[in-house]
């Protein structure tokens, strides 16, 4: 049976609804369950291209995800066409014969208006499925040649045709296929989805997503009593390693502790692995003269004064990797031999990604003092470098057990991907469910649907959205799509009013209210799973996952 919307058919009150009811029953029982049939539909539009509004109605719309769309109008009783006056007359009935408007011209006009309305929907594609129209006359047997030149028998669903509705509807799709109404190669399923959204999805007064996000964030911004107690504890310990899954506030604690140390008169180094996080730390602490904040490689470059020495980064990939992993830290050590630089305290974020040879370099920056103050924050679940060292002091690490970044919906999802995330409780609001979006018919159309839902319908500011890809932003397929995407521009930079695109690895340690995760399917399952955890955990309030990032083996 077909899916009928509304579920119940028209009530038979007099002869006016008998034809409707006959067609309703024929389509409901005769079509396969994949078909969606909407009856009594109406719509309004604002027009297209400055033209007049294309308002319309349809007695029935048949959406077949394998064939296309048909609009069917119903004509009651017997009819007659007078070609000399181009007049249509309904025959018989209680009141006798009466003129009526041309049912075939009406059906065609309503069909054209429907296609305009569907074409303006965010999920529509440039391709068109097979689409057409017909007039149902359940009370008559149509003449073999039809009723008029523009009313051929092949566009009439009469009594005989409706005795075999599946065959009759298939014949209509064949007719419109021959007439060449399809264009492009997009699946009709995407137009079927637009029909469902317009005529089926319940209409309700909703809280805009941006308001929901704002309400959730208001509960997630202050330091908790547990975090304050931890900071007080660190004030009595010279060296401590702190472990916490994603979202447990490691970076917030690192920044706060660095400030506390600086305000005690200490010279503090705050460093991390990730470049974007390093810049965030630098900008956040720009008003603290006692703190030097930089990611590790930037620190090495600056201390070694490589700009003055006009050192250039190698272009060949293997040489470039060796330069950052080995040569650059060694250049810093060499500079320290000539110009000692000593910090009183060291705070390290993302300690799980530091290589074995980097920890001695950091010790040199503290004057090789065995009792120098050092706090290291880490999460093995976010380790993206297989060659990283074990974090010093991990055996006695303090453990953070509360997720304050992600809503509960996101936290529950993260726990399915990474068991260690389940070790933490989540004190945030429940938030909106994680969304999964098909990557069809193309990447551009999928992104258009997502951004339309988030920005145009949900009211989310573009600056609050980041699209995270498994590749770097410059090499991602996302940045190669034709722009604009709907009404929105994607950017690999920080530009007001535009949606950011970042690589997962480059965004590690950062966060955003809304994350759209994509392009992980070119990695091994293990690497993709780890990148998924890192990328998904960046979302504070809402996570959207495209098909090519969907986790392969969620742990349940």
N, C-alpha and C positions, 0 to 999 in steps of 0.2 A: 504493500500500500504506500502511496505517496504521503509525504508530510504536508498536512493542510494547515494553513494559517489564514484566519482563525481556524481552530480545530473543528468547530461546529459549523455546519452549512447554514444557508439562509432558511428561515422558517417559511413554509408554504402558505402564504396568505394571499388567496386569489390566484389568478392565472399569471400575474406579473412575476412571480418567483419560481414558477414550475420549471421553466427552462434553466434557470440558475441551478436549482436543486438537482435537475437531471445531469447537468454538466459536472457539478460538484461530485456527485456519486460516481459518475463515470471516471473522472480523473483520480479520485481517491482510491477506488478499488482496482482501476485498470493500469495505473502507472507504477513503476518500480519504486521501492522505498528511497532510492537515491534522489528522487525528484522532490523539489520543493514547489508547492502550489500556493500562491497567495491570491486570495479573492477579495473583491471589494476594496482594492487599493486606490489611493489618491495621493497626489503630491503637488507641491508648488516649487517654483524655481525663481531665481532672480534674472533669468535670461543668460545668454552666452554671447560674448563678443559685442556687447552693447545692444543686442537684439531684444525683442519683447520676451516676457516670461513664458516659459514652456510648461505651464501647468497642465495637468492631465489626470486621467483616471484609467483604471483597467478593471474590467469585470474579473478577469483571471490572468495571472502571470505564471507560466510554467518555466522553472529553472532546472535544467538538467545538467549536472556537472560534467557530463560526457559529450553533450551535444550543443547546448547553448540556451537561448532565451526565446520564449514565444509569448506574445500578448494576445489574449483571446477575449473579444467582446461578445456578449450574448444578445441575440435578437429573438424576441418572443413571437410565437405564432407563425402564421404564413405571411409571406411578403410578395410584393409585385413591384417590378421596376418599369417605368414608362420612359423609354429612351427619348421620345420626342420632347418631353418636358424635363427629362432628367429628374423625375420624381419617384420617390419610394412610398409605398402604401402598405400598411399592415392590413391584412384581410381578415374579415369575420370578427368574431368576438361579440361580447354583449352589446357594445356600442356601435358595432358595424365597422366598416373600413375607415381608416384614418391615415392621413399623411404622416410620415416619420422622416427624420433626418437620415441621410445616407449612412447605413451602418458600416459600410466598407471604408468610406472616407474617414469616418470617425475612428475606426480601428487603426487605420494607417496614421492618422494625426496623433492618436494617443501613443502608438508605438514610437513615433519619432520623438515625442516629448519625453517618453520614458528613457530612451537612449541618451538624450541630452542630460537628463537628471542623473542617470547612472554614470555617465562620462565625467561628471563633475565631482564624483565621490572620491575620497582619498585613496581607496583601494583599487580604483579603476586602472586599467593599463592602456597603452596606446593601441595594443592589438584588440580586435573585436572578435567575439565568438559568432557563430551562426545566430542570427536573430531575425525575427519576422513576426507576422501577425496573422490572425484568422478571425472569422466570424462563426460563432456557434449558433446553429438553428436546429435545436433538438426536436422540434415539432414537425419538421418537414423532411421530405426526401428531395434533394436538390436535383435539378435537371443536369444531365451529363455535361452540357456545355456551360453550366453555371447560370447566373442571373444577369450578368452584364459583362462588358469587356473588362472592367476593373474589378469584377466580382466572379472570377472563374471558380469552377467546381473544386479545384485543388485547394482553395482557401476557405472552403465551407465545411464545417463540421456538422453534418446533418444526422438524422436518426440512424441511418445505416453506419456511418463512420463511427458514431459513439457506441455502437454495439461492440466494437473492438477498439477501445480508446488507445491502447499502447501502439497498435498498428497505425491508427490515424495520426497520432502525435509524431510518430517516426516518419510518416509520409510528409507531414508538414516540415519537419527539419530537413528532409531530403529536398523538398521544393525550394526552401530558402537557401540551401547549400548550392543548388543549381543556379540560383539567382545571384550567387556570388556575394552574399552579405558578410562573410567572414573576412577578416584582414589581419595579417600577422599570425604568429604561432603561439600566442599565449593560451593557456588552458582556460576553458570556459569556467573552471572552478573559481577563478578570481572574480568574474562577474557574478557568479552565483553568490559569492561572499558579499558583494556589494548589495545585492538584492536582499539578502538576509539581514544585513545591517540596517538597511533603510526601512524595511517593512516588517521585520520579525523582532529585532532586538528591542527589549522593553525600554520605553522612554520613562526616565525618572529624573527627579532633581538630584544632582550629584554634587558632592563637595569636590571642587577642582583639585587635581593632583597637587598643584603648587601650594594650596592651602593645607592639604593633608601633610605635605612635607614640612611646611612651616610649623604646624602644630606638633609633629613628631620631634623636630629639631629642638623645640623649646624645652623638651624633657631630657635632652641628651647633651647639654653643653657644659655643665659645671663639673668641676672635680668632685668625686664622690668621697665619702668618709673613708672608704678603704684606700683610695688613692692618696688622700692626705696622710693617713697613717703610714703608708709605705714610704712617702717622702720624708716623714719624720724619722722613720727607721733608718733610711739611708743617711740621714744626717749624723748617725752614730756609727756608721760603717764606712771604712775608707775604700774598700773594693767590694763590688757586688755585681753579679750577673743576674739579669731579670729575664725570665721567659714568659711569653704570652702569645696565644693564638691571635690571628688577625682581629682587629677591632677592640682589643683590650686596653688601648690607650698608651702603648709604649712610646710613641713619638710625643704625645702630649706630656707624658711624665719626663721624657728626656729634656724637652724644652724647659719645663718648669724647674727641673733640678739644676740645669745649667744656669738659669736665672738666679736661683737661690744661692748657688756657689759664687757667682759673680758679685752678688750683692753682699757677700761676706768678704769681699776684697780679693778674691782669687782670680787668676788669669785662666780662663776656661777655653778648652777646645771642644767643640761639638761637631762630630763628623758622622758620615754615613756612606753607604755604597752608591746609592742612586743619585744621578745628576739632578733630576727634577726635585727630589726631596731635599737635596743639598741647597738648591736655590731657594726653596721654600723656607728652610731653616735660616738661611742668611737673611732673607727679607723679613721674616718674623722677628728676628733678634737684631735688626739694624739699629735699634735704639739702645742696645746694651754694649757699651764700649769695652767691657771686660770679657766679652765672648767673641771668639773667632769661629764662625759657622761656615762649613764648606764640605762638599762631598770629597772623598779621599783623593781622587785624582786631581781635582781642582786645587786642593791643598798642596799636593806634591808639586804641581806646576808652578803655583805662586811662590812657594818657599824656595824652590830651585831657581826661580827667576828665569824661566825658559823663554818668556817673551823678550827679555833683554838679550838673551843669547841667541834669539832667532831660531830656536829649535822647531822643527816641523814634525808633525805626526806622520809616520809612514803610511803610504797608501795601500800597500799590499797587505792583505788580511792577516796572514800569519805574523808578519813583522809588526803590524799594528797591535795585535793581541799581546805579543811579547813586550812591546813598548809600554803598554799600560799595566801589564801584570808584573813585570820585572824591572825594566829600565827606569821607568818614571819614579817608582819608590826609591831605587838606588841613587838616582840623581838628587833626590831630597836628602838622603843620608850624607851624600858627599858634600852638599851645601852646609849641612849642620856641623860638619867637621870644621868648616871655616868660620861659620857664623852661627854659634849655638843659639837655639831657640827653645825655651823651656816653658811649658804650661804647668800650672799648679794642679789642674784637674782635667780629666779627659772623660767625655761622655760619648759613647758610641751607639748609634742606632743601626739596625739591620746587620748586627754582628754576624749573622749566619752566612753572609756572602763575602766575608773578608778572607783572603788567601793566607796560607801559612806565613809567607814572608812579610806580610803587612803588619802583623802584630809587633814584631821587634821594632819596626819603623815608628809605630805609635809610641812604644816605650821610649825611644830616643827623643821624641817630642816632649816627653815628661822628664827629661834629664836622666833616664835610666834609673829612676828612683824605684826601688822595689816596693816601697810603701806609698807610691803616688796614688792620689785619689783617682779611681776609675770605675765608671758604671757602664755596663754593657747590656743593651736590650737586644733580644733576638727571638726568632720564631723559625724553627727548623722546617715547618710546613711551607714557608715561603722561600726556602733555599732554592735558587735557580742555577747555582754554579756547582757542578759535581765535584770540582777540585777545591772547594772552599775548605778551610780548616775547621776543626772542632772549636767551638767558642770557648775561650779560656774561662774557667770557673763554672762551667755548666753543671758540674756535679753538685754544687751547692746553690744552684740558682733558686731565687724566689720565683714563685709562679703567680701570674695574674690570672684570675679565674672569672672575670666578668667582662662581657662584650658590651661596650658602650657605643661603638660606631654604627653597627648594622641594626636594622629593625629585626624583630623576631622572625618575620617571614624569611628574610635573607639569612639570618643566623641558622635557622632550621635547614635551609638549603645547603649552606656551607658544611654543616655537620654530615650531610649525605656524601659530600665529596672528600672531606678530610676529617678522619675520626678525631684528631686532636682538637678540632674546633668544638666538638661536642663536650670537651672537658670544661669549657667555660659556660657559665650561665649568661643569659641575655637579659639586661635590665631595661632595654629600650621598648618603645611601643611596638605593637604587632605590625603595623605598616601595611602596605599593599602587597598582594601576592607577587612572586617572581613571575615574569611574563616570558613566554617562549614564542618566537616569531618565525614563521617559515621564510626561507630565503628564496621566494618565488614571486613572480616569474623571473625576477632579476634582483641583483643586489640593490640597485638604485630604487626599484619599486618597494622592496622591503624596508629600506631606510626611509623612504617617503612615508610609508604607512606609520612607522614607528615615530618619526618626528612630528607628523601631523597629530597623532594621538597625544604625544607628550606636550608639545608646544601649543598647537592651535586649539586642541580640545581640552588639554589638561592645564594650560596656563603656565607651564614650567618655563623659566627663562633659559634661553640657549646656553648661557654661561654656566648653568647648573648641570649641564649634560656633558658627559665625555664618552666618546666611542673608543673602546679599547680593542686593539687588534693584536693578534699573535705576532705579526710583523711590526717593524718600525713604521711610524706614520708615513714616512717618505716612500716606503716600499709596499705599502698596503694597497689592496684592491679597493678599499673604501675610499681612499683619496684619489683614485683614478676614475670614479664615477662622474658622469656628466653633471655639472652644476648649473643652476641651483637644484637641490633635491627638494622638490615641492617648492616652498617659498624660502628655503633655508640654505645657507652656505656652510660648508665644512672647511675647517682650517687646521693646519698642523701647528699653528702659532696660537698665542693668546690674543684674540681680537674681539672687541666688544660686539655683542649681538650675534656672534657666530658659534657654531657647535664645534668643540674641540675634538680632534682625533689624536690618539696617543697609542704608542705601543705598550703592552702590558708591562714589560720589563722596565720601560722608562717611567711608568707611572707607579711603580712599586713604592709603598710608603706614603702615597698620596691618597686622597679620597675625593668623592664628589657626591652630591645628592642623588644623581641618576647616572647609572653606568649602562651602556649598551655594549655587550660583549660579542666579538665576532672574530673570524679568521684564526681558528686554532687547529683546524683539521689537517694541516700539513705537517704536524709534529707526530712523534711517536705517542702512543696512548699515555705512557707515563708522563712525558713532558707536557702533553696537552692538559692532563689532569691537574698538574701542578700550576701551570699557567692559568687554568680556569679558576682554581682556588684563589690565586693572587688577584686576578682581575675581578672576579665576582665580589671578593671581600672589600674592594675599593668603594662599593656602592653603599652609601649611608641609608638611603630611603627607598630606592627602587632599582631593581635589576631587570634588564631586558636581555634575553639570550637569543641570538640568531642561530639558525640551524647549524651553521658551520663552526659553532663553538659549543654545541650541546655536549655535556659530559658523556663520555663513553661508558664508564662503569661506576655510576653513582653507588655509594655504599649505603645500604639501607638496613 
